[in-house]
Amino acid sequence: MSYTRRMLRSAATVAFCLFLTMPAAAVTMARLSFEELVNRSAVVALARVIDVRGEFIGAGRGIESIVTVSVLKGFKGVAGETMQFTVPGGRAGRYLNVIPGAPTFTAGDVAVIFLTSRGARLPVTTGLTQGVYRVQRGSAEMTVMPPLIDSGNTRIVRGDVQRKPVSLSSFEASVRAIVDGTSASAPLALRRIER
């Protein structure tokens, strides 16, 4: 074997060993009921995404996206016309960091967003994707589509008949009932979502 080949093989072995010693990270989120989601959130708002900007964090070892939204309607704890929050992952420069379970946003998206505050830092979506309910324009009114979440004991099935859009007015009434403490459990329209 030539000297060059031995050196390449040695370098590959060292690189592989270094790869094996790198720490692995995982994200596990417990599924929240709709009532837990509302109660754990400091802010619940219907919002339109204005801007998404990825930034390096942790000395360039990761990326998080700062999402700026225009508040269309506040359901709980909204203070201003615009808000910012962060989500893990995103694009910064030529780099893309994809985090499984983290929501992604683009300018123009409309969603009901549940946010948890983190002290002096920007808030985050409650339960990652669980805290984002996408809004669609229906024929008569706007509808809210529950997020696609695996509850652990059921399979995620595309086109699941249990996962149906709910009218925005029914969704808002459900959130307000929990905030006001007038509902011990989610109304019928949202119980279908939690299955």
Buried (B, 14 or more C-beta within 10 A) or exposed (E): EEEEEEEEEEEEEEEEEEEEEEEEEEEEEEBBBBBBBBBBBBBBBBBBBBBBEBEBBEEEEBBBBBBBBBBBEBBBEBEEEEBBBBBBBBBBEEEEBEBEBBBBBEEEBBBBBBBBBEEEEBBBBBBBBBBBBBBEEEEEEBBBBBBEBEEEEEEEEEEEEEBEBBBBEBBBBBBBBBBEEEBEEBBEBBEBBBE
